[in-house]
Amino acid sequence: MTYDPQLHTARRQEIVARMKREGGGVMLLPAADEKIRNNDAEYLFRQDSDFAYVTGFAEPTGCALLFADGRYLLFVRPKDVEREIWTGRRAGVEGAKEIYGATEAYPAAEVDARLPGLIDGVGTLWFRLGHDAAWDGRVARALCDLRARARTGTMAPARLTDPGLVLHELRLFKSPEELRALRRAAEITAEAHLAAMRDGQPGRLEFEVQAEIEYAFRRRGGTGPGYGTIVAAGANSTILHYRAGDAQLDKGALCLVDAGGEYDLYTADVTRTFPVSGAFTEAQRAAYEVVLAAQLEGIAAVRPGATVDGIHDQVVRRLAEGMVKLGLLQGSPDERVADNSVRKYYMHRTSHWLGMDVHDVGAYYVGGKSRTLEPGMVLTVEPGLYVAADDASAPEALRGVGIRIEDDILVTSEGNVNLTEATPKTANDVEACCVR
């Protein structure tokens, strides 16, 4: 994670300004903790996105408090010569101030003792209740402590407000620095998908293709996958969140790859589906063209003033037309959309926000209505078609076929830019990449 003093200071200043407009208070943002994988081995650490966005601080454990009066506190792991031999150097309390700009800093172990005093008399506590049970308990204890001592003059915050009302709105609109990171993630991801298409030959196993993908992420400077890599061969492609297993890629089958590289905490999210043999069958190509047409129409609809719901409805209508032509559904497309029959083969939404998190933050509805797209937002467009292997009502040639095509789209003042267009997706281009 790259720490930029000017960038992170500017973010905090903007957050404080927005907090003031909402009545002020203090925002509490916990850092991520290291998590045990098994016994005493830990999962690879990744910082909490909100905490990283505001602080630029990469170490685990502790929290940040951002006050509307401008104070900025960090609770961090203290310097420890012995522990640093084992787990790496720490910024420590002094580094939190000198390097990361905190006006005050304390050891993380002192959070419980100091938190009641820090929020005493503050009208609004900005805290994401329900996200982390341990922190929920910590905040609850601090509030109870203040309320129990109310006769001595202490005053617990009267309001508990979700930081997302301010912080997630900022994260929804990507700055030039963020877009540079997303573009780099997209470049890395394109190479990874090309590697998957080249390597995904008959006889290969899903985890072998996964290895090629994740090698490409690291080789090009990424930190690895931004989410669990999906390599789904054959009928596994009809399982939406399948993870790469040990199934074999068979000649004549399709392989669906949903994989995005992470770069400087920003992730791409791209899905491509390719023929294991190097060429689509007639039925596979017909289904592929249905999904591709829907996706291209969805991307074309991304512009300021459009809505996520509107794009989804447009994509569903186009997919319904294709399902009827393919013999998956009977009757008129409008009837099949109206009675939700289309959901048998397309059961997920078309888009989600993208950024530091693969399913990034930001409200989808404002005032009870689907949110209007604005320049600076980044979202996916990812229609699919999934025919279960045991669907006796489907044409036999389509049973066990899953297809999804996904790109990452930046909303601009003129319309949109496809950040991931370098990853081939027309049927002919995909076949050309499948060197056999």
C-alpha positions as CSV (number, residue, x, y, z in Angstrom):
1,M,0.0,0.0,0.0
2,T,1.4,3.4,-1.0
3,Y,1.2,6.1,1.6
4,D,0.9,9.6,0.2
5,P,1.0,12.3,2.9
6,Q,-0.7,14.9,0.7
7,L,-3.4,12.5,-0.6
8,H,-4.3,11.0,2.7
9,T,-4.3,14.4,4.4
10,A,-6.6,15.8,1.8
11,R,-9.0,12.8,2.2
12,R,-9.2,13.4,6.0
13,Q,-9.8,17.1,5.5
14,E,-12.7,16.3,3.1
15,I,-14.2,13.8,5.6
16,V,-14.0,16.3,8.4
17,A,-15.7,18.9,6.3
18,R,-18.5,16.6,5.5
19,M,-18.8,15.5,9.1
20,K,-19.2,19.1,10.2
21,R,-22.0,19.5,7.7
22,E,-23.7,16.5,9.4
23,G,-23.2,17.9,12.9
24,G,-19.6,17.0,13.7
25,G,-18.5,14.3,16.1
26,V,-15.8,11.7,15.9
27,M,-15.3,8.9,13.4
28,L,-13.9,5.6,14.7
29,L,-12.2,3.4,12.1
30,P,-10.8,0.1,13.2
31,A,-7.7,-1.4,11.5
32,A,-7.9,-5.0,10.4
33,D,-6.4,-7.6,12.7
34,E,-4.3,-10.6,11.7
35,K,-6.5,-13.7,11.5
36,I,-5.5,-17.3,12.4
37,R,-5.7,-19.7,9.6
38,N,-4.9,-22.8,11.6
39,N,-3.0,-23.4,14.8
40,D,-0.5,-20.5,15.0
41,A,-0.4,-19.8,11.2
42,E,-2.0,-16.6,10.0
43,Y,-3.9,-15.7,6.8
44,L,-2.1,-13.3,4.6
45,F,-2.8,-9.9,6.0
46,R,-4.8,-7.3,4.1
47,Q,-5.7,-3.9,5.6
48,D,-9.3,-2.8,6.1
49,S,-10.2,-0.7,3.1
50,D,-11.9,2.2,5.0
51,F,-8.9,2.4,7.4
52,A,-6.4,2.3,4.5
53,Y,-8.3,4.9,2.5
54,V,-8.2,7.4,5.4
55,T,-4.8,6.6,7.0
56,G,-2.5,4.9,4.5
57,F,-1.3,2.9,7.4
58,A,-0.5,-0.7,6.4
59,E,0.0,-2.4,9.8
60,P,-2.5,-4.6,11.6
61,T,-4.3,-3.8,14.9
62,G,-5.5,-0.6,16.3
63,C,-7.8,2.2,15.1
64,A,-8.0,5.7,13.9
65,L,-10.2,8.5,15.4
66,L,-11.0,11.5,13.2
67,F,-12.5,14.4,15.1
68,A,-14.6,17.2,13.5
69,D,-12.3,19.7,15.2
70,G,-9.3,18.4,13.2
71,R,-7.7,16.1,15.7
72,Y,-6.4,12.8,14.2
73,L,-5.5,10.0,16.6
74,L,-3.9,6.6,15.8
75,F,-3.7,3.6,18.1
76,V,-0.9,1.4,16.8
77,R,1.4,-1.5,17.8
78,P,4.3,0.0,19.7
79,K,7.9,-0.6,18.7
80,D,9.1,-3.9,20.0
81,V,12.7,-4.9,19.1
82,E,12.1,-8.6,19.8
83,R,8.8,-9.0,17.9
84,E,10.2,-7.0,15.0
85,I,12.9,-9.6,14.5
86,W,10.1,-12.1,13.8
87,T,7.4,-10.1,12.1
88,G,9.0,-7.0,10.6
89,R,9.5,-3.4,11.5
90,R,6.8,-1.3,13.0
91,A,6.1,2.4,12.7
92,G,5.3,2.6,16.4
93,V,3.7,5.4,18.3
94,E,6.3,8.0,17.2
95,G,6.2,6.9,13.6
96,A,2.4,7.2,13.6
97,K,2.9,10.9,14.3
98,E,6.0,11.7,12.4
99,I,5.4,9.6,9.3
100,Y,1.6,9.2,9.2
101,G,0.6,12.7,10.4
102,A,-1.4,11.8,13.6
103,T,-1.8,14.6,16.0
104,E,-1.8,12.1,18.8
105,A,-0.9,8.4,18.9
106,Y,-1.0,5.7,21.6
107,P,-0.3,1.9,21.9
108,A,-3.2,-0.2,20.5
109,A,-3.4,-2.0,23.9
110,E,-4.7,1.3,25.4
111,V,-7.8,1.6,23.3
112,D,-10.2,0.2,25.9
113,A,-8.9,2.5,28.6
114,R,-8.8,5.6,26.6
115,L,-11.9,5.3,24.3
116,P,-14.5,6.4,26.9
117,G,-12.6,9.6,27.6
118,L,-12.1,10.3,23.9
119,I,-15.8,10.1,23.0
120,D,-17.0,11.7,26.2
121,G,-19.2,14.7,25.3
122,V,-19.1,14.0,21.6
123,G,-22.6,14.4,20.1
124,T,-22.1,11.9,17.2
125,L,-20.0,8.8,17.1
126,W,-19.4,7.7,13.5
127,F,-19.0,3.9,13.8
128,R,-19.9,1.0,11.5
129,L,-22.0,-1.1,14.0
130,G,-22.4,-4.7,13.0
131,H,-19.3,-5.0,10.9
132,D,-17.0,-6.5,13.6
133,A,-18.4,-8.2,16.7
134,A,-15.2,-7.5,18.8
135,W,-15.3,-3.8,18.0
136,D,-19.1,-3.7,18.6
137,G,-18.4,-4.9,22.1
138,R,-15.6,-2.5,22.6
139,V,-17.7,0.5,21.6
140,A,-20.7,-0.8,23.7
141,R,-18.5,-1.0,26.8
142,A,-17.2,2.5,26.3
143,L,-20.8,3.8,25.9
144,C,-22.0,1.9,29.0
145,D,-19.1,3.2,31.0
146,L,-20.0,6.8,30.1
147,R,-23.7,6.3,30.8
148,A,-22.9,4.7,34.2
149,R,-20.9,7.8,35.2
150,A,-23.5,10.3,33.9
151,R,-24.0,11.8,37.4
152,T,-20.3,12.8,37.4
153,G,-20.8,14.8,34.3
154,T,-19.8,12.3,31.6
155,M,-22.0,12.2,28.5
156,A,-22.1,9.4,26.0
157,P,-22.7,10.3,22.3
158,A,-26.4,10.7,21.6
159,R,-26.1,9.5,18.0
160,L,-24.4,6.5,16.4
161,T,-24.0,7.1,12.7
162,D,-22.7,4.9,9.9
163,P,-19.4,6.4,8.6
164,G,-20.4,5.2,5.1
165,L,-22.7,8.2,4.8
166,V,-19.6,10.2,4.4
167,L,-16.7,7.9,3.8
168,H,-18.3,5.5,1.3
169,E,-19.7,8.4,-0.7
170,L,-16.1,9.6,-1.1
171,R,-14.9,6.2,-2.0
172,L,-17.6,5.8,-4.7
173,F,-16.1,8.6,-6.8
174,K,-12.6,7.6,-7.9
175,S,-9.8,10.2,-7.9
176,P,-7.1,10.3,-10.7
177,E,-4.8,8.4,-8.3
178,E,-7.4,5.7,-7.8
179,L,-8.1,5.4,-11.5
180,R,-4.4,4.9,-12.1
181,A,-4.3,2.0,-9.7
182,L,-7.5,0.5,-11.3
183,R,-6.0,0.8,-14.8
184,R,-2.9,-0.9,-13.6
185,A,-4.9,-3.7,-12.0
186,A,-6.8,-4.0,-15.3
187,E,-3.5,-4.4,-17.3
188,I,-2.3,-7.1,-15.0
189,T,-5.6,-8.8,-15.1
190,A,-5.6,-8.8,-18.9
191,E,-2.3,-10.7,-19.0
192,A,-3.7,-13.2,-16.5
193,H,-6.8,-14.0,-18.5
194,L,-4.7,-14.4,-21.7
195,A,-2.5,-16.9,-19.7
196,A,-5.6,-18.8,-18.7
197,M,-6.8,-19.1,-22.2
198,R,-3.4,-20.3,-23.4
199,D,-3.0,-22.7,-20.5
200,G,-6.6,-24.0,-20.3
201,Q,-6.1,-26.9,-22.7
202,P,-7.8,-30.3,-22.5
203,G,-6.4,-32.3,-19.6
204,R,-5.4,-29.4,-17.5
205,L,-6.8,-29.1,-14.0
206,E,-8.7,-26.0,-12.6
207,F,-6.1,-25.3,-10.0
208,E,-3.3,-25.4,-12.6
209,V,-5.0,-22.7,-14.6
210,Q,-5.5,-20.8,-11.3
211,A,-1.8,-21.0,-10.7
212,E,-1.1,-19.4,-14.1
213,I,-3.5,-16.6,-13.4
214,E,-2.1,-15.8,-10.0
215,Y,1.4,-16.1,-11.2
216,A,0.6,-13.4,-13.8
217,F,-0.8,-11.2,-11.0
218,R,2.4,-11.3,-9.0
219,R,4.8,-11.3,-12.0
220,R,3.4,-8.0,-13.2
221,G,3.6,-6.3,-9.8
222,G,0.2,-7.0,-8.3
223,T,-0.3,-8.2,-4.7
224,G,-2.3,-11.2,-5.9
225,P,-6.0,-11.8,-6.5
226,G,-8.4,-9.1,-5.3
227,Y,-10.9,-11.9,-4.5
228,G,-11.1,-15.7,-4.7
229,T,-10.1,-16.8,-8.2
230,I,-12.9,-18.7,-10.1
231,V,-11.8,-21.3,-12.6
232,A,-14.9,-23.3,-13.4
233,A,-14.6,-26.1,-16.0
234,G,-17.6,-27.7,-17.7
235,A,-20.7,-27.9,-15.5
236,N,-18.9,-26.1,-12.7
237,S,-19.3,-22.9,-14.8
238,T,-23.0,-22.9,-13.8
239,I,-22.1,-22.4,-10.2
240,L,-21.8,-18.6,-9.7
241,H,-19.2,-18.4,-6.9
242,Y,-17.4,-21.7,-7.6
243,R,-13.7,-21.6,-6.7
244,A,-11.0,-23.3,-8.6
245,G,-10.9,-27.0,-7.7
246,D,-9.3,-30.1,-9.1
247,A,-11.8,-30.8,-12.0
248,Q,-10.3,-31.5,-15.3
249,L,-10.8,-29.2,-18.3
250,D,-12.3,-31.5,-21.0
251,K,-12.3,-31.2,-24.7
252,G,-15.6,-29.8,-26.0
253,A,-16.4,-28.0,-22.7
254,L,-16.2,-24.4,-21.7
255,C,-14.1,-22.9,-18.9
256,L,-15.4,-19.8,-17.1
257,V,-12.7,-17.6,-15.4
258,D,-13.7,-14.8,-13.0
259,A,-10.4,-13.3,-11.8
260,G,-9.1,-9.9,-10.9
261,G,-5.6,-8.8,-9.9
262,E,-5.2,-6.3,-7.0
263,Y,-2.7,-3.4,-7.4
264,D,-2.0,-1.0,-4.5
265,L,-5.3,-2.2,-2.8
266,Y,-7.5,-1.6,-5.9
267,T,-8.9,-4.6,-7.8
268,A,-10.0,-5.4,-11.3
269,D,-13.0,-7.8,-11.7
270,V,-13.1,-9.5,-15.1
271,T,-14.9,-12.7,-16.3
272,R,-14.2,-14.5,-19.6
273,T,-15.4,-17.8,-20.9
274,F,-13.4,-19.8,-23.4
275,P,-13.6,-23.1,-25.2
276,V,-11.2,-25.7,-23.8
277,S,-10.7,-27.2,-27.2
278,G,-9.9,-23.8,-28.8
279,A,-13.1,-23.5,-30.7
280,F,-16.7,-23.1,-29.7
281,T,-19.3,-25.6,-30.7
282,E,-22.2,-24.2,-32.7
283,A,-24.5,-24.3,-29.7
284,Q,-21.9,-22.8,-27.4
285,R,-21.1,-19.9,-29.8
286,A,-24.9,-19.2,-30.2
287,A,-25.2,-18.9,-26.4
288,Y,-22.0,-16.9,-26.1
289,E,-23.2,-14.4,-28.7
290,V,-26.4,-13.9,-26.7
291,V,-24.5,-13.0,-23.6
292,L,-22.0,-10.8,-25.4
293,A,-24.8,-8.8,-27.2
294,A,-26.4,-8.2,-23.8
295,Q,-23.1,-7.1,-22.3
296,L,-22.3,-4.7,-25.1
297,E,-25.8,-3.2,-24.8
298,G,-25.4,-2.9,-21.1
299,I,-22.0,-1.1,-21.4
300,A,-23.4,1.2,-24.0
301,A,-26.1,2.2,-21.6
302,V,-23.6,3.3,-18.9
303,R,-23.6,7.1,-18.9
304,P,-24.4,10.0,-16.6
305,G,-28.1,9.9,-15.7
306,A,-28.5,6.2,-16.3
307,T,-29.2,3.9,-13.3
308,V,-27.9,0.5,-12.3
309,D,-31.5,-0.8,-12.3
310,G,-32.1,0.6,-15.7
311,I,-29.0,-1.1,-17.1
312,H,-30.0,-4.3,-15.4
313,D,-33.5,-4.2,-16.9
314,Q,-32.1,-3.6,-20.4
315,V,-29.7,-6.5,-20.1
316,V,-32.4,-8.8,-18.8
317,R,-34.7,-7.9,-21.7
318,R,-31.9,-8.7,-24.2
319,L,-31.0,-12.0,-22.5
320,A,-34.7,-13.0,-22.5
321,E,-34.8,-12.5,-26.3
322,G,-31.8,-14.7,-26.6
323,M,-33.1,-17.4,-24.3
324,V,-36.2,-17.7,-26.4
325,K,-34.1,-18.0,-29.6
326,L,-31.9,-20.6,-28.0
327,G,-35.0,-22.7,-27.0
328,L,-34.4,-22.3,-23.3
329,L,-37.7,-20.4,-22.8
330,Q,-41.0,-20.4,-24.7
331,G,-43.3,-17.5,-25.5
332,S,-42.6,-13.8,-25.8
333,P,-39.5,-12.2,-24.1
334,D,-41.7,-9.7,-22.3
335,E,-43.8,-12.4,-20.8
336,R,-40.8,-14.3,-19.6
337,V,-39.3,-11.2,-18.0
338,A,-42.7,-10.4,-16.4
339,D,-43.1,-13.8,-14.8
340,N,-39.4,-14.1,-13.8
341,S,-38.8,-17.2,-15.9
342,V,-35.6,-15.6,-17.1
343,R,-34.2,-16.0,-13.6
344,K,-33.9,-19.7,-14.2
345,Y,-30.9,-19.0,-16.4
346,Y,-29.8,-15.5,-15.2
347,M,-30.3,-15.1,-11.5
348,H,-27.9,-12.4,-10.4
349,R,-27.6,-8.6,-10.8
350,T,-25.8,-7.1,-13.8
351,S,-23.6,-4.6,-12.0
352,H,-21.8,-3.7,-8.7
353,W,-19.5,-0.9,-7.7
354,L,-15.7,-1.6,-8.0
355,G,-12.7,-0.1,-6.3
356,M,-10.7,-1.1,-3.1
357,D,-13.2,-3.9,-2.6
358,V,-14.4,-6.1,-5.4
359,H,-18.0,-5.4,-4.3
360,D,-17.2,-1.8,-3.4
361,V,-19.0,0.5,-1.1
362,G,-21.5,3.2,-2.0
363,A,-25.3,3.4,-1.9
364,Y,-27.2,1.8,-4.8
365,Y,-30.5,3.6,-3.9
366,V,-31.0,7.2,-2.9
367,G,-34.4,8.3,-1.6
368,G,-35.8,4.8,-2.4
369,K,-34.8,5.1,-6.1
370,S,-32.1,3.5,-8.1
371,R,-29.1,5.8,-8.0
372,T,-28.2,8.0,-11.0
373,L,-24.7,7.3,-12.4
374,E,-22.2,10.2,-12.3
375,P,-18.7,10.7,-13.6
376,G,-16.0,9.1,-11.5
377,M,-18.1,6.0,-10.6
378,V,-16.7,2.6,-11.6
379,L,-19.0,-0.4,-12.0
380,T,-19.1,-3.8,-13.6
381,V,-21.3,-5.0,-16.4
382,E,-21.5,-8.8,-16.2
383,P,-24.5,-10.6,-17.7
384,G,-24.5,-14.4,-17.8
385,L,-26.3,-17.5,-18.9
386,Y,-26.3,-20.6,-16.7
387,V,-27.9,-23.9,-17.8
388,A,-27.8,-26.7,-15.1
389,A,-26.4,-30.0,-16.3
390,D,-29.5,-31.8,-15.2
391,D,-32.0,-29.3,-16.8
392,A,-34.1,-31.8,-18.8
393,S,-36.1,-28.9,-20.3
394,A,-33.1,-27.3,-22.0
395,P,-31.6,-28.3,-25.3
396,E,-29.1,-31.1,-24.7
397,A,-26.3,-29.2,-26.3
398,L,-26.6,-26.4,-23.7
399,R,-26.9,-28.5,-20.6
400,G,-24.0,-27.8,-18.2
401,V,-23.0,-24.6,-20.1
402,G,-22.3,-21.5,-18.0
403,I,-21.2,-18.2,-19.7
404,R,-20.4,-14.9,-18.1
405,I,-18.7,-11.9,-19.6
406,E,-17.7,-9.1,-17.3
407,D,-15.9,-5.7,-17.7
408,D,-15.1,-2.8,-15.5
409,I,-16.6,0.5,-16.7
410,L,-15.7,4.0,-15.7
411,V,-18.5,6.6,-16.0
412,T,-17.3,9.8,-17.7
413,S,-18.9,13.1,-18.6
414,E,-19.1,11.9,-22.2
415,G,-20.4,8.4,-21.4
416,N,-18.0,5.6,-20.3
417,V,-14.6,4.0,-20.7
418,N,-14.1,0.3,-20.5
419,L,-11.1,-0.1,-18.2
420,T,-10.7,-3.8,-19.1
421,E,-11.3,-3.7,-22.8
422,A,-7.7,-5.1,-23.4
423,T,-9.0,-8.6,-22.4
424,P,-10.3,-10.2,-25.6
425,K,-14.0,-11.2,-25.5
426,T,-15.5,-11.5,-29.0
427,A,-15.9,-15.2,-29.9
428,N,-13.3,-15.0,-32.7
429,D,-10.8,-13.2,-30.5
430,V,-11.2,-15.6,-27.6
431,E,-10.6,-18.6,-30.0
432,A,-7.5,-16.9,-31.3
433,C,-6.1,-16.6,-27.8
434,C,-6.7,-20.3,-27.2
435,V,-3.5,-21.5,-28.8
436,R,-3.6,-25.3,-29.0
